[in-house]
Amino acid sequence: MNRMSGETALGLAWIIALVASLAVLFVGEVLGQTPCVLCWFQRAFMFPLAIVLGLGLWWRDGRVGRYGIALALGGGAIALWHMGLYVGLVPERVQPCTATGPSCTDDNQLVFGIPIPLMALAVFALIGALSALSLKDTRT
Protein backbone atom coordinates (compact mmCIF):
# COMPACT_ATOMS: atom_id res chain seq x y z
CA MET A 1 0.00 0.00 0.00
CA ASN A 2 1.36 3.42 -0.95
CA ARG A 3 1.67 5.94 1.85
CA MET A 4 1.27 9.62 1.29
CA SER A 5 4.60 11.42 1.61
CA GLY A 6 5.03 14.18 4.16
CA GLU A 7 5.52 16.75 1.44
CA THR A 8 2.34 15.66 -0.35
CA ALA A 9 0.34 15.85 2.90
CA LEU A 10 1.77 19.30 3.61
CA GLY A 11 1.01 20.43 0.06
CA LEU A 12 -2.60 19.29 0.37
CA ALA A 13 -2.95 21.02 3.75
CA TRP A 14 -1.58 24.24 2.23
CA ILE A 15 -3.91 24.06 -0.79
CA ILE A 16 -6.92 23.53 1.48
CA ALA A 17 -5.89 26.44 3.72
CA LEU A 18 -5.31 28.68 0.71
CA VAL A 19 -8.63 27.81 -0.93
CA ALA A 20 -10.49 28.27 2.37
CA SER A 21 -8.83 31.66 2.91
CA LEU A 22 -9.67 32.82 -0.60
CA ALA A 23 -13.24 31.53 -0.24
CA VAL A 24 -13.92 33.49 2.95
CA LEU A 25 -12.39 36.58 1.38
CA PHE A 26 -14.67 36.12 -1.62
CA VAL A 27 -17.77 35.70 0.54
CA GLY A 28 -16.89 38.70 2.69
CA GLU A 29 -15.38 41.12 0.21
CA VAL A 30 -17.01 40.25 -3.13
CA LEU A 31 -20.42 38.99 -2.02
CA GLY A 32 -20.54 41.52 0.80
CA GLN A 33 -21.59 39.11 3.56
CA THR A 34 -20.12 40.57 6.73
CA PRO A 35 -18.67 37.80 8.90
CA CYS A 36 -19.90 37.32 12.44
CA VAL A 37 -17.53 37.65 15.38
CA LEU A 38 -16.76 33.92 15.52
CA CYS A 39 -16.01 33.88 11.80
CA TRP A 40 -13.47 36.65 12.37
CA PHE A 41 -11.81 34.58 15.09
CA GLN A 42 -11.69 31.57 12.76
CA ARG A 43 -10.10 33.72 10.08
CA ALA A 44 -7.41 34.69 12.59
CA PHE A 45 -6.32 31.04 12.52
CA MET A 46 -7.00 30.21 8.85
CA PHE A 47 -5.07 33.06 7.21
CA PRO A 48 -1.79 32.28 9.01
CA LEU A 49 -2.21 28.59 8.11
CA ALA A 50 -2.01 29.42 4.42
CA ILE A 51 1.09 31.57 4.96
CA VAL A 52 2.93 29.31 7.41
CA LEU A 53 2.30 26.08 5.49
CA GLY A 54 3.17 27.78 2.20
CA LEU A 55 6.48 29.05 3.58
CA GLY A 56 7.21 25.62 5.03
CA LEU A 57 6.77 24.10 1.61
CA TRP A 58 8.87 26.83 -0.01
CA TRP A 59 11.74 26.28 2.43
CA ARG A 60 11.24 22.50 2.43
CA ASP A 61 10.77 22.51 6.20
CA GLY A 62 9.39 19.07 7.00
CA ARG A 63 8.63 20.10 10.59
CA VAL A 64 6.27 22.98 9.73
CA GLY A 65 3.34 20.61 10.20
CA ARG A 66 3.57 21.14 13.96
CA TYR A 67 2.58 24.77 13.47
CA GLY A 68 -0.21 23.64 11.19
CA ILE A 69 -1.51 21.36 13.94
CA ALA A 70 -1.41 24.16 16.53
CA LEU A 71 -3.23 26.65 14.31
CA ALA A 72 -5.76 24.02 13.18
CA LEU A 73 -6.52 23.10 16.80
CA GLY A 74 -7.11 26.74 17.73
CA GLY A 75 -9.32 27.40 14.72
CA GLY A 76 -11.09 24.08 15.15
CA ALA A 77 -11.94 24.90 18.77
CA ILE A 78 -13.56 28.17 17.70
CA ALA A 79 -15.37 26.42 14.83
CA LEU A 80 -16.64 23.78 17.27
CA TRP A 81 -17.99 26.50 19.57
CA HIS A 82 -19.54 28.22 16.55
CA MET A 83 -21.17 24.96 15.46
CA GLY A 84 -22.51 24.43 18.99
CA LEU A 85 -24.06 27.88 18.84
CA TYR A 86 -25.47 27.18 15.38
CA VAL A 87 -27.20 23.93 16.40
CA GLY A 88 -28.38 25.32 19.72
CA LEU A 89 -26.08 23.47 22.13
CA VAL A 90 -24.66 26.78 23.32
CA PRO A 91 -27.38 28.97 24.88
CA GLU A 92 -28.33 32.15 23.04
CA ARG A 93 -27.42 34.33 26.02
CA VAL A 94 -23.70 33.68 25.39
CA GLN A 95 -24.00 34.44 21.67
CA PRO A 96 -21.02 36.62 20.71
CA CYS A 97 -22.74 38.29 17.75
CA THR A 98 -24.26 41.71 18.27
CA ALA A 99 -27.90 42.54 17.64
CA THR A 100 -26.95 44.87 14.78
CA GLY A 101 -24.42 42.58 13.11
CA PRO A 102 -24.81 39.26 11.31
CA SER A 103 -26.25 36.36 13.25
CA CYS A 104 -24.34 33.17 13.91
CA THR A 105 -27.47 31.08 13.53
CA ASP A 106 -29.47 32.36 10.55
CA ASP A 107 -29.66 31.19 6.94
CA ASN A 108 -26.76 33.48 5.96
CA GLN A 109 -24.55 30.84 7.58
CA LEU A 110 -25.43 28.28 4.86
CA VAL A 111 -23.44 27.66 1.68
CA PHE A 112 -24.89 24.98 -0.61
CA GLY A 113 -27.10 24.00 2.32
CA ILE A 114 -24.11 23.33 4.60
CA PRO A 115 -23.53 25.54 7.66
CA ILE A 116 -20.36 27.64 7.42
CA PRO A 117 -19.31 26.61 10.96
CA LEU A 118 -19.47 22.93 9.94
CA MET A 119 -17.38 23.62 6.84
CA ALA A 120 -14.83 25.48 8.94
CA LEU A 121 -14.67 22.65 11.47
CA ALA A 122 -14.15 20.07 8.70
CA VAL A 123 -11.45 22.18 7.04
CA PHE A 124 -9.54 22.73 10.29
CA ALA A 125 -9.79 19.00 11.09
CA LEU A 126 -8.52 18.04 7.63
CA ILE A 127 -5.64 20.52 7.75
CA GLY A 128 -4.71 19.31 11.23
CA ALA A 129 -4.78 15.67 10.14
CA LEU A 130 -2.70 16.35 7.02
CA SER A 131 -0.24 18.42 9.06
CA ALA A 132 0.11 15.54 11.52
CA LEU A 133 0.54 13.10 8.65
CA SER A 134 3.33 15.26 7.24
CA LEU A 135 5.25 14.78 10.49
CA LYS A 136 5.04 10.97 10.24
CA ASP A 137 7.21 10.91 7.14
CA THR A 138 10.55 9.50 8.27
CA ARG A 139 12.41 10.73 5.21
CA THR A 140 12.42 14.39 6.37
C-alpha positions, -999 to +999 in steps of 0.1 A: +000+000+000+014+034-009+017+059+018+013+096+013+046+114+016+050+142+042+055+168+014+023+157-003+003+159+029+018+193+036+010+204+001-026+193+004-029+210+037-016+242+022-039+241-008-069+235+015-059+264+037-053+287+007-086+278-009-105+283+024-088+317+029-097+328-006-132+315-002-139+335+030-124+366+014-147+361-016-178+357+005-169+387+027-154+411+002-170+403-031-204+390-020-205+415+008-216+391+036-201+406+067-187+378+089-199+373+124-175+377+154-168+339+155-160+339+118-135+367+124-118+346+151-117+316+128-101+337+101-074+347+126-063+310+125-070+302+088-051+331+072-018+323+090-022+286+081-020+294+044+011+316+050+029+293+074+023+261+055+032+278+022+065+291+036+072+256+050+068+241+016+089+268+000+117+263+024+112+225+024+108+225+062+094+191+070+086+201+106+063+230+097+033+206+102+036+211+140+026+248+135-002+236+112-015+214+139-014+242+165-032+266+143-058+240+132-065+231+168-071+267+177-093+274+147-111+241+152-119+249+188-136+282+177-154+264+148-166+238+173-180+265+196-195+282+165-212+250+155-225+244+190-241+279+188-255+272+154-272+239+164-284+253+197-261+235+221-247+268+233-274+290+249-283+322+230-274+343+260-237+337+254-240+344+217-210+366+207-227+383+177-243+417+183-279+425+176-270+449+148-244+426+131-248+393+113-262+364+132-243+332+139-275+311+135-295+324+106-297+312+069-268+335+060-246+308+076-254+283+049-234+277+017-249+250-006-271+240+023-241+233+046-235+255+077-204+276+074-193+266+110-195+229+099-174+236+068-148+255+089-147+226+115-142+201+087-115+222+070-095+227+103-098+190+111-085+180+076-056+205+077-047+193+112-048+157+101-027+163+070-002+184+091+001+155+115+005+131+086+033+153+072+052+148+105+050+110+102+072+109+071+106+095+083+124+107+052+124+144+064 
